[in-house]
Amino acid sequence: MIMALTIFFFLLYIAIVVIIGVVSSRKESEEDFMIADRKVSGVQVAATMSAGFFDGAVLSIYLAYIYQYGMSAAWMFVGLAIGFLLLRRRYAVIIKRKADEVRAYTMPEYFFKIFGQRNGIMFSILLLVQYFLLTIVNFIIAGKVLSLIFPLPYFVSVIIGGAIILVYLLLAGFKAVIKTDFFQLVIMFVMSLVVAIFLFGKTTIPMAEFNPIALGTGNLIAFLLMGSIGILVAPDLWQRIFATKDEKNLKRGLGYSAIILPLLAVVISIVGLATKQFFPDILPEDALITGFSKLLPLGLKEFGMVLLYAVALSSSDTITFMISSIFTRDLKNYTQKYSEESMRKLTRIFMLAFVAITVVIAIFYQNIIALGLSMGSVSLALFPAILGSFYWKLNERAVFWSLLLSLVSLILIFAAGEVTPENVSIVLPVALIVLVVLQKYFNWRHNYQIIKQNKF
């Protein structure tokens, strides 16, 4: 009976996402497939923006820190809320207007128009690294969850996760991403609320777990930085901004997201705190799966695990499409071989390749905390150039070296095995200092050459 119920919930989830893909693919144009025809409106805007920041990777990393430091880990989501509000108040409309003007489909394409070809490629490389790591984490979580739901080997479970998202992505592309995000946000609310209500009534949580600064000043500041900066430089969020119908819908969606995410974080934190009381000796990165698989009663556990599985895959579809569309648009911008009519076909090919590579790595490497923090630090590397572009005309060479040297610093931290919130935050001053120094140097050299030419 229990297994039959689990199978029913699982097949229902698959049926819903496949139906969404089939329905979305009807009478679909190239523009629909690539950017949802730039007509996303209403509650879909808030749903798609929120879903991208409450997936399996974020949940697993967040609950690992809740397990270690208590509710002070919620500063991560405070940072996200600040980022949404800042983006809404100052930058989202600028991004939307410029993207519509140049018909940009991806963040690298947007900055290709501003900073030139070399920097467009650097943005593509950094974003590939960042979201490649994030997708690996999501597939790891999804694989572990499915292996607990059914008696399947871990590697088979990871492959199944990749196959599920490919089904509806190959059918309808970004249009399917937008529509499944709404479904997945509903799942997040149901899952978080039901599980939190049950555990809250069954668990006594010590007051010490609610210490707001238990995380430590350095980690606290790092979480605020990575959260707020992460929002401002998130390429999947930019792609959603490009797809929004108008500025009114855009501002409303960003405002609602700033409320939704912290509320979900507070509710889901109960799972991490309860898990710590019952299982004080597990690895922090296993807190999410342990809480759902061992603390819930029969019936609710099966329902919750399937919902958790859906959440674990919730942004993998977005990332897969985003990275694939970056490759597609780079080929379109940097070569003369492909036309606008080739976009859908090329993106499908890249989606297949990206999922295949990511699944293979997720099978053999499973350190989700190191992967997650490395991913977050790439946002810090991008931040100075992106923020500066809103205020000044930046030198293309200064931007290039800022991005390159910050990437090198991240690789060195990862290679040394010193991946902590404080350490990865070093990437931000590296990117900022290099950008400022070289910007001043190249401006000085340009002015000097002008003066020199005038003398002669």
Buried (B, 14 or more C-beta within 10 A) or exposed (E): EEEEBBBEBBEEBBEBBBEBBBBBBEEBEBBBBBBBBBBBBEEBBBBBBBBBBBBBBBBBBBBBBBBBBBBBBBBBBBBBBBBBBBBBEEBBBEBBEBBEEEEBBBBBBBBBBBBBEBBBBBBBBBBBBBBBBBBBBBBBBBBBBBBBBBEBEBBEBBBBBBEBBBBBBBBBBBBBBBBBBBBBBEBBBEBBBBBBEBBBEEBEBEEEBBEEEBBEEEBBBBBBBBBBBBBBBBBBBBBBBBBBBEEEBBBBBBBBBBBBBBBBBBBBBBBBBBBBBBBEEBEBBBBBBBBBBEBBEEEBBBBBBBBBBBBBBBBBBBBBBBBBBBBBBBBBBBEEEBEEEBBBEBBBEBBBEBBEEBBBBBBEEBBBBBBBBBBBBBBBBBBBBBBBBEEEEBBBBBBBBBBBBBBEBBEEBBEEEEBBBBBBBBBBEBBBBBBBEBBEEBEEEEEEEEEEEEEE
